[in-house]
Amino acid sequence: MTDRRSPPPETESLTRTQILIAMGITAIVLLAVAKLWLRFGTVQRLPLYWSPSAIAWGAGLSVAIVAASSLLYRLWPAYRQSAQFYLELVIAPLTWPDLLWLGLLPGMSEELLFRGVMLPALGSNAVGLTLSSLCFGALHLSNAKQWPYTIWATVVGLVLGGSALLAGNLLLPIVVHVLTNWMSACLWKWRQSQTV
C-alpha cells in the first residue's frame, strides 16, 4: 500500500520553500509580461474596478467550479490521477497559512495577463476567448501525463474569460480564480488530514 500523500516515484518532491519561491517568481514573470505587453503593445487592459456584484458573482462561480472539479474528480479517473499528482506535488508541502498565497499570487497575476491583457489583445470575442483559454490551459501542463488537468484548466479559462467579457470587469475573474484556488486547496488539505 502506498502513501497517498507522496508524489509518484518519477517526480522528485518539492519543498515548501521551493514551491513558495516558484509561485512568487511565476507571479512576477506573468506580471512583467503583462506590463511589457501593455507598454509596448496597442492593447487596453480590461477595466478593473470595485463592484459588490463582481464579488458576489465571483464567490458563486468559484463554488460552482470547485463543485464541478470535485464531481469530475470522482467520475473521471484520468482527471483524478492528474489532479492528485498536482495536489500532492504542490499543496501537500504547504502549510495552511501558505494557502493564502496559493490563492492570491496565481489568481491575480494569471488574471492580469490572460484575461486583463491577452484577451483584449487577441480580441474580446470568441476567438480571443478561445486562444487565451488555450494559453491558460497550456500554462498548467507540467508533463504529458497531465493532459486531463490541462483540459480542465482550459475549460476554467473559458469560464474566467467569459465572465470577464460579460462583466467588463477584471475583478470578477480575479475573485473567481483566487477563491477557487483557495477553496480547492483547503478542501484537499482538509480531506488529507482526515485520512491520516
N, C-alpha and C positions, 0 to 999 in steps of 0.2 A: 504494500500500500504506500503510495507516495504522499508527501506533504502537499496539500493543496495551495499552500502559501508560497512555495518556492517556484521560480520560473523554470521552464523546460530546460533540460541539460544543454541544449545547443546555444543558450543565451546566458551570458555572464550576468550575475546580479549587479544592480547598480546600488550605490549607497544613497542615503538621504541627501547628503551634501551634493553628490553628483547630479541628482535629479533637480534639486533646487537651483543649482548653478545653470543647468541646461535650460530650465524654464525661464530663468532670468535672461540668459543670453539670447534664447529664441525670441523672447518678447522684445528685447532691444533691437534685434535684427529686423523683425517684422515691422516695428515702429519706424526704424530708419528707412526701410524700403518704402513704406507708405509716405513718409515725409519727403523723400527724394522724388517719388512719383508725383507728388503734389507740387513740389518746387520746380521740377523740370518738365512736367507734362502739362497738358492743357485741360486737365480734369478738375472739376469742382467736387470736393468731398461732400458726401451725403450729409445733410444737416444733422446736428446733434444738439438737442435741447431738452430741458426738463419737462416731463409730462407724466402726471399721475396715471393716465390711461396706458402709457407705454410701460410703466412699472407693473400695473395690474395685468395687462395682456402678456407681458414678458413672464411673469410668475406663472400664469396659466399655461402658456406654451411650454415652459420648461417642465412643468409637471406632466404634460402630455408626452413630451419627448422621452422623459425618464420612464414613464409607464410603457410607452411603445418599445423602448430598448429592453426593458425587463421582460416584456412578452416575447420579443424576438429572441432574447437570451434563452428563454425556456423552450421555444419552438424550433429554432434553427441551430443544430449542433455546430455547424461551421462558424457561425457568428459567436456562439458561446465560447468556443475554443479560442477564437481570435480576440474577443473582448477579454477573456480571462487572462490570456497572455499579457495584454496591455495592462490590465488592472494589477496583476501580480508584479509586473516589472516596474510600473510607475507608482502605484498607490501604496502597495504593501510597505515599502521602506519609510513612507511619510508618516509623521505624527499627525494627530488630529488638528492642531493649530496650523500645520503646513497646508491643509486642505483649503484654507482661505486663499493662499497664493495660487493653488491649482485652479481655483475659480477665477480669480482676478487677472493674473498675468496673461494666460492664453485668451480668456474671454475678451479682454479689452484690446490686446494687440492684434489678435486674429480678426476681430470685427472691424477694427480701424482699417486694416489692409484689405481684407476680402470683400466686405460689404461697404465700407466707407469710401474706399478709393478704387479698388479693382472693378466693382460692379458698375459704378457710373462711367469709368473709363472704357469698359467693354460694351457698355450700352445698358441703360436702365430698362431692359426688355427681356424677352425670353432667352435670346442668345447670350446676353451678358450674364443673366442669372445662371444659365446652364454652364457656361465657361468658368465663371468664378466659383461655382459649386464643385466642378470637376477639379479645379486647382486646390480648393479647400480639402476635398477628399484625398487628393494626391499627397498633401502635406501629412496626412495621417497614415500613409503607407510606410511602415518601418521595414517590412520584408515581404517577399512574395506570398508567404502564408497568411499575411494579414489582409488579404483582399476582401473578406467579408466586412471587416471593420472599416475599410476604406469605402466600400459601398454605402455602409450606414452613415459615415461621415459626409459623403456626398449628398445623401438624402437630407441629412440635417442641414447641410449647407443650402439646399434648395429652400427649406423651411425658413432658415435665418434670412436668406436673401429675399424671399417672397415677403416676409414680414417687414423687412426694411423698406422695400418698394411700396408696400401698401400703406405703411405708416408715414413714410417720408421722413423718418427719424431714426438715426443710428442708435439711439438709446434703447429701442426695443430689442434688436438682436443682441446688443451687449448684455442686457438684463437676462435674456433667454440663455445665452452662452454661459455667463458666469454662474447663474443658478443651476443650470443643467450639469455643468462640471462639478459644482459643489455638492449637489444632491446625489448625483451618481456615485461620487467618491465616498461620501458619508454613508450612503446605503450599503455599498460594498464593504467598507471597513467595518460597519456595524455587524453585517452578516458574518464576516470572517471572525469577529470577536465572539460570536455566538457558537461557532463550531469548534473553538479551542477548548 
